C-alpha cells in the first residue's frame, strides 16, 4: 500500500507541476487542499481494491483464480451493475400509464438508486464533487 501511495503522490505531483508549468497559474490554498483530499480519496479507493484482491488471494489457492475473481468483481461493479439497473428500470411500465390504465403495477425505482452500492459510483461522484465543487453530481438518491 505504501508503494501504491508513493506512486499516486508522484503522479499527482507530476501532473500538477506540469499543469503549473504549461498553464502558468499557481494554485491557491483551496485548490491544493482539494487536490490533497482527492489524493487521499484515491489512495483509499485503490486500497479497497487491494484489500479485495488480498481477500481473494487468501480464499482461493490458485493465483490465476484469485486474480480473475478480483477482476470479475471489479467488472461487475463498474459495468454490469449499472447495466442491470438500467435494464430493470427500462423493463417496468411508467407510473403515469399505470394510474390511467388502472393496472396497479408500480414503477421500478430509478436505476441511479441502485448504484450507491457500487464503489466505482461512490468514487466517481466523490471525485467529481471534490475536483469541481461548483457542479452538483447527478445523484437523485442524495437529494431525497
Phi, psi and omega in degrees: 000325179296318179295318178296319178296319179296319179294317179296318178297317180296320179294316180296318178294320179295314181291319179291323175294321177295323177294321178294319181292315184284319182273321179088008180256122179277128181290149178273186182295323180295315180295321179293320179294322176294325177292322178292319177296319177298319179295316178296317178297320179293320178295320177295320179295315179293323179291330174300311181290330174294319177297319176298317181293324176292322177299314178294329176294327178283321183290312184264145180282322184277139178294319180295320179295318180292322178293318179291325177293319177296316179295320179296320178295318178297316179296321178300311182290327185274330186242302191288332178295316179289323177295318179294320178294319178293322178295315179296321180290325180284337183273350181267149177288158179283149184294322182294326177291325181291324181292318180291320183277340179075022183285338177082003177287145177259152180286138175291141180301158178303139181298336179292339179288339180273343188280346177298344177281349181274124177298328180293320178293317179298317180293316183293322179289323178293315179292327177299317181287321182291315185284332177223084186289349180285332179265144179259129180293149182282081180233099179291338182285343176279331186276346184273000000 
